[in-house]
Each structure stands twice: as structure tokens, then as C-alpha cells.
């Protein structure tokens, strides 16, 4: 067995030492080093209790949350970003449809970007959507400092039963393309 290993090592060594090489011309290399970074952006899980007011016995039709969006605080990042792509994955275990609205604001609460409404039908466990922002055509997006997510429960003739467990899971990532 030891002789076999020595033979294999010898053959590979000879191939390596006898291989052809050329001088490298670094002027002919076209190397693209523009970074692409993907990060988690917005995520939440809501269940039937989040859409039901137990003290009044009524549905809560809309839940809204506003969070800081600090991606573009650095001038270096603002100056180098050329494109942003948002990917959304939603798992709706409710027997009701939802509409999710995502809106970006600057520090003065002016709208910088509205992502078209995401309409998720009842019991859709694999909803996927993508939205792309080209900075050249939407430069105001770089001044975004907040993001609002609004989840609207579609109207129905029957009210949510707080005793039947149902969830909606929302996951999103942002992929940022830079030109350095």
C-alpha cells in the first residue's frame, strides 16, 4: 500500500513539475471586483392573536410597524450603491388573504420608495416576490432612513377565531450591488 501511495505522489509531482506555463500579462486581465452583499432585512411572525382584540372581541384589520433603515447612513455606501434587490418570502397559514405594503421614508418622513403591494392569497405557503431598485432612476432611495411594513387582513364575512392557531411568516432580504 505504501508503494502505491509513493507511485501516485511521484506521478502527480512529475505532472506538476513538467506542466506548461506562460508569463502572465496583468494588463489583459479584466477583473470585476464590484461587491454584492445580501443581508436579512425585515422578518416577522404574526398569529391569530395579533389580529384579534380579546377585550373588545373584534378583529384588528391592519398591523403597521416602522423600523429604522440605516443601510445608507455612510456616505461611502450611498456613493457606491448602484442597485438594490429585495426578495420576499411569505408563508400564509391563515384561511384569509393578506396585503403587505412596504414603504421607505427619509429622515423627514418623506416617501423615498414604495414597493408595489404584495397580495398573498389564503393558505399560500410559498409566496415569493422580488423588487429591484436601480439607483440611477431612483436616487431618492439613498436617503431612506425608515421602513414601514403594513399587513392588512382581507375582509371576510367571518371573524378570526382566536382559538384556531394560524400564522403568517414574512422574510425578506436586501441584496446591495456596489460599484467601486
C-alpha positions in Angstrom: 0.0 0.0 0.0 2.9 2.4 0.9 4.4 1.7 -2.6 1.1 2.6 -4.3 0.9 5.9 -2.5 4.6 6.7 -3.3 3.8 5.9 -7.0 0.8 8.2 -7.1 2.7 11.0 -5.4 5.6 10.6 -7.9 3.2 10.7 -10.9 1.4 13.8 -9.7 4.7 15.5 -8.8 6.1 14.9 -12.3 2.9 16.2 -13.9 3.1 19.3 -11.8 6.8 19.9 -12.5 6.5 19.3 -16.2 3.4 21.3 -16.9 3.4 24.3 -19.2 3.4 27.8 -18.0 3.2 31.2 -19.7 4.2 34.6 -18.4 1.1 36.4 -17.1 0.2 39.7 -18.6 -1.7 41.6 -16.0 -2.7 44.3 -18.5 -5.0 41.8 -20.2 -6.9 40.8 -17.1 -10.4 42.2 -16.9 -11.2 41.7 -13.2 -14.5 42.9 -11.8 -14.3 43.4 -8.0 -17.7 45.1 -7.5 -19.0 43.6 -4.3 -22.6 42.3 -3.8 -23.9 41.9 -0.3 -27.1 40.2 0.8 -28.5 40.8 4.3 -31.7 40.0 6.1 -34.0 43.0 6.0 -37.4 42.5 7.5 -38.8 39.5 9.2 -41.8 38.7 11.5 -44.3 36.1 12.5 -47.9 37.0 13.3 -50.5 34.7 14.6 -54.3 34.9 15.1 -53.9 36.7 18.4 -52.2 39.6 16.7 -55.3 40.2 14.6 -57.8 39.9 17.4 -58.6 42.3 20.2 -59.7 40.0 23.0 -61.1 42.8 25.2 -63.5 44.0 22.5 -63.9 40.7 20.7 -63.1 42.4 17.3 -60.6 41.9 14.5 -57.7 44.1 14.1 -57.7 44.6 10.3 -54.2 46.3 9.9 -50.9 46.0 11.7 -48.2 48.5 10.9 -44.6 48.7 12.1 -42.0 51.3 11.4 -38.3 50.4 11.8 -35.0 52.2 11.3 -33.3 51.6 7.9 -29.7 52.5 8.4 -28.1 50.9 5.4 -27.3 54.3 3.7 -26.1 56.2 6.7 -22.5 56.0 5.4 -21.7 58.3 2.5 -19.4 55.7 1.1 -22.2 53.2 0.8 -24.5 55.9 -0.7 -21.9 56.8 -3.2 -21.1 53.3 -4.3 -24.6 51.6 -4.4 -25.9 51.1 -7.9 -28.7 48.7 -7.4 -30.8 47.1 -4.6 -32.9 44.0 -4.9 -35.5 42.9 -2.3 -36.6 39.3 -2.1 -39.7 38.4 -0.1 -40.8 35.0 1.1 -44.2 34.7 2.8 -45.9 31.7 4.3 -49.6 32.4 4.9 -51.3 29.7 7.1 -54.4 31.8 7.5 -57.6 31.0 5.7 -57.7 34.7 4.7 -55.8 36.7 2.2 -53.4 39.5 3.2 -51.9 42.6 1.6 -48.4 43.7 2.6 -47.2 47.2 1.9 -43.6 48.2 2.3 -42.7 51.9 2.1 -39.4 53.6 2.7 -39.0 57.1 4.2 -36.3 59.7 4.6 -35.4 61.3 8.0 -38.2 63.8 7.5 -40.9 61.2 6.8 -41.0 61.9 3.1 -41.6 58.8 1.0 -38.5 57.7 -0.9 -39.7 54.4 -2.3 -43.0 52.4 -2.4 -42.8 48.7 -3.2 -45.9 47.5 -5.0 -48.4 45.8 -2.7 -47.7 42.1 -2.1 -51.0 40.2 -2.3 -50.9 36.9 -0.6 -53.9 34.5 -1.0 -55.2 32.4 1.8 -53.1 29.4 2.7 -50.3 30.3 0.2 -47.3 28.6 1.9 -44.7 29.6 -0.8 -45.3 33.2 -1.8 -42.2 34.7 -3.4 -41.7 38.2 -4.9 -38.7 40.3 -6.0 -38.4 44.0 -6.4 -35.4 45.8 -7.9 -34.4 49.4 -7.5 -31.9 51.0 -9.9 -30.3 53.9 -8.1 -29.7 55.7 -11.4 -33.5 56.0 -11.9 -34.4 56.2 -8.2 -31.7 58.3 -6.4 -34.1 59.4 -3.6 -34.0 55.8 -2.3 -30.4 56.5 -1.0 -31.9 59.0 1.5 -34.1 56.2 3.1 -33.8 56.1 6.9 -37.0 54.2 7.9 -39.1 51.4 6.5 -42.8 50.9 7.2 -44.5 47.5 6.8 -48.2 47.3 6.8 -50.0 44.0 7.0 -53.7 44.2 6.0 -56.1 41.3 6.7 -58.6 41.0 3.8 -62.3 41.5 4.7 -64.4 38.4 5.3 -67.9 37.5 6.4 -66.5 35.5 9.3 -64.3 36.8 12.1 -60.9 35.3 13.0 -61.3 32.6 15.7 -58.7 33.3 18.4 -58.8 29.6 19.3 -57.6 28.3 15.9 -53.9 28.7 15.5 -52.9 30.4 12.3 -49.7 32.3 11.3 -48.2 34.4 8.6 -44.4 34.4 8.3 -42.7 37.2 6.5 -39.0 37.1 5.5 -37.1 39.4 3.3 -33.5 40.1 2.2 -31.9 43.0 0.6 -29.1 42.5 -2.0 -27.0 45.6 -2.5 -24.8 46.0 -5.6 -21.8 48.3 -5.4 -19.5 49.8 -8.0 -16.1 50.6 -6.6 
